[in-house]
Amino acid sequence: MFRKKHAENYPEDPPKWLTWQGEVEKNDELLKSSRTEMFKALELFHNHVKYVISIMTSVPTVIFTVLALLRFVEFPYINPNTFLLIGAIILIAIVPINVWAIRIIKRYYEVYVSALIFATIVHSSTKDKHHRAHPWLARTVRQAHKYTQEKGVDNIDRFVQVRTNSFKDSFISYTIIICIITGASLLIGLILLFSTGLV
């Protein structure tokens, strides 16, 4: 109900700062390529997120498997605390790596948002209204109006930044997931480190 009411309050045409300078001739190739670029950028972002989360979950899994194995298999020439120390160091080292990964993921998401905004501009600049019918493009126009009113957004660069950092969109959601995994790795790493008795 809220979204529907909210959508009706905003015009279908984008704000002036989100429009092409002059009218765009109907060019099916340009319209198609802008959508293709948008979807490819989104796929690139999701693939990178998938790889990051996969690595983040695989490394602790391997460490826990090795530590569990140590409970049943004895290595007479190796101190068990050595494995605990190595595992702790790796888990703690995940923290700065994940901070760096989040920065890279944000760059990929900015590429997607830029492609989305470009596709919105291209489709909104045509006279044929059915080109504006894509719900995601229409949502972007509504967001532009909303951010203009609520955040004073008046240019595309600012819109890219606000849209990228929106709590209702993918980047922040994935960042929260990564931060939770990072926090858990740090906590477990510290527990292992203190359990070695070396600290």
Secondary structure, DSSP 8 states (H G I E B T S, - for coil): -HHHHHHHTS-SS--GGGS-SS-----HHHHHHHHHHHHHHHHHHHHHHHHHHHHHHHHHHHHHHHHHHHTTS--TTS-HHHHHHHHHHHHHHHHHHHHHHHHHHHHHHHHHHHHHHHHHHHHHTSS-GGGG--HHHHHHHHHHHHHHHHH---SHHHHHHHHHT-TTSHHHHHHHHHHHHHHHHHHHHHHHHHHTT--
